[in-house]
Amino acid sequence: MTHAVTRTEPHIISESINRFELARRLGLSAQEFSAVNPHLEEYDLFEPGMPVNVFARDEPVSAVTPKARPATPIDWAVEELERGIQTYSGPGIANPELEKFHQAAAGVSPDDIPWCSSFVNWCLGKTGLTGTGNRAARSWYRWGKETASPARGDIAVFARKDFAWKGHVGFLWTDEGAFLSVLGASQLNAIGIWGFPKDGSTYHLLSVRRIC
């Protein structure tokens, strides 16, 4: 038996269109559109050729889940994706599942602490590899070896343009040219596969690191 996993996939805009009408045509509420496109918050008008994220609904988990026991860091990431782990909402409420990720990066933290780097550290640790041991996404910028030929399972490191030290990190899923699909955590407060532009208004790609 398989269960549906909600992830995103790219959609290329074919005509000039405003934000409200675009969301309507894509079958998304304004809130959903903003949630899957946080890097496009400042845009009210979209031009042809711009990529946006849309939900890819009802994809079977079997399509992204390895048949064998997890053997690589991204295999472990996919297994956690299948489990549907996410943060809990509400004051004083925390998901204990997140504690195991933070333990791989200097200890337990509450749900409101970004956990993308902790998740990558945990996945590497499950295969006996040592990550950065740091909760900061950009701690991965010099880790491993930079690669000019990104492949699934490499580590994608992004910077936030509005914060000098903040960013995002996850496992490369696919390279779509202008953007990367990334399997990671703390994306919409959950584990998922989302598209990030290589040079967007909020995020830009710093490096793709090869696990070695």
N, C-alpha and C positions, 0 to 999 in steps of 0.2 A: 504494500500500500504506500502511496506517495501523498505528500501534503504540499500545498501551494506555498511558494516563497515569493514575497513581494520584493522586487528589486526595480531598478530603473534601466531604461535603454535610451539611446539618443533619438531625437526627432529633429530633422533639419527643416527650418522654416522656409516656405516657398514664396511668401509674399509679405509685404509690409503689413503689420497688424499690431493693434494695441494689446496691452497685457490682459485686460478683461476678456476680450474676444478670443485671444489665443487660448487662455485657460478653458473657456467654454467649449471651444472646438475640440480640445484635447480630452474633454470629459472630466476636467479637474475643477475643484473649487479653487477660489483665489488662495485659500490657505494651503491647500495641497500643492498648488503650483509653486508657491513661495518656499514650501518645505523641501521640495526636491530640487529647487534652483536657488539656493541661498546666495550663490555668486552673481545672481542677476537682479538683486533687490533694487538697484538704482535705475533699472530700465523700465520705462512705460511704453516705449515703442520698439518693436523688434523688426529687423530687416531680413530680407531673403538671405539664406545661407547660414544664419546663426543657428548653432545647435542648442537645444534645450533638453532637459531630462523629462521623461514621462514614465509612468509606472508600467512595468511589464508584468501583467497579472497572470496568475494561474500557471506559472511555469513549474513543472514537476521538479521536486528536489532531486530526483534521480538524474536529471539532466546536468546537475552541477556537483553531485556527490560521488566521490570515488568509491568503487566497489570494494577495494581492498582496505585493510586497516590503515588508518592515517600513517603515512611514512615521511611526509615532508611538512614544513610549516604551513603551507597553503592548504594541505589536506586537513590539518587540524582546524584551520580557519573555516573551511567549508563545513566540517562537522559541527562547529559551533553555530554557523549560519543556520543549519538545519534545525537546531534546537530552539531558535527564535529568542535568544537572550536579549533583553533590553533593560533600560533603567526603569525604575518605578517612579511614579509621580506622587507628589504630596510631601508635606513637611515631616521629617523624621522617618521617612520610609526609604529603605535601601534594598536593592537586590543583592543577596549574599553571593550570587554567581559572579558578580563583578569583583568581589574580594580576591578571588583566585587570580584574576588578571593583574590587579594592583600588587599582589604579593610578588609578582615577577618584576616589579618596577618600584622597589623601595617601600613596600608596605601597603596597608589597607587605607582606602580613601572613600569618602562618601560618593553617592551617585552623581553629584553635580560637578565632580572633577572629570575633565575629559579623559577618556580611557583608550584612545586609539593606539597610543604608544605602548601602554600596558598590555593590550591585546596582542600586538606584534611580538613583544618580549615573551609573553606566555606561549605563543605558538612555536617560537624558536626553541624555548626551553623544553617543550614536550618532545623535541627530537634530539635533545642533548646539546643544542647550540647555545651560545651565549650572545644575548643581544646587547643593548645599551644599558639596561637596568635603570632607565630613566623614563619618567612620565612625559617628558617634553617631546613632541613630535619631531622637532628639528634636531634632536639628539642623534637621529639616524643619518644626518646629512653627510657625515664622514665615515659612517660604519660600512663594513664590507668593501666592495669594489664597485666603482661607477661603471655602468655599461652603456654603450652606444647602440646596443641591439636589444631593447627591452623584450622580456618574455614573461609569460604567466608565472607567477610565483616570486618575481622580483619585488623589491620594496620601493614603493613610490613615495617620495618625500615632497611635500608642498609647503610653501610659505603663505602666511596671511599678509596681504598687502597693507592692511590697516594696523597691524601689530608687528613690531620689529622681531619679537621672539616667538610668536605663536605660529602654528601651522597644522598640518594633518599628515598622517602616515598610514599606509595600508599596503596590501598585496596587490600587485598589478594583475588584473583579470584580462583585459584586452586593451590594445593600443589602437585607438580609432582615428589617429592622425592629429586633429586639433585638440583632442582631449583623451583622457585615460578612463577606463572603467576600473574602479578600485574596490576590492573586497576588504572591508575594514570595519572597525567598531567606532562607537560614538558618532555614527552617521545617522542623523535623525534619532539619536538616543538608542540606537540598536546596532546589531551587526547586519550589514547588507552590502549590496553591490551598487555603487553609485558612480555617475560620471563627473569628472572634474576636468575643467579646461586646463590646457597646459599654460595658458596665459590669459586668465580671466580677470574680471574686475575685482574679485575678492581673493582668489587663490592663484598662485602661479607655481609651476613645477620647478623645484630646486634640483632634484637629481633622482635617477633610478639606480638603485643599488643592487648588485648581484650578491646573493648569499654564497659565501665561500669559506 
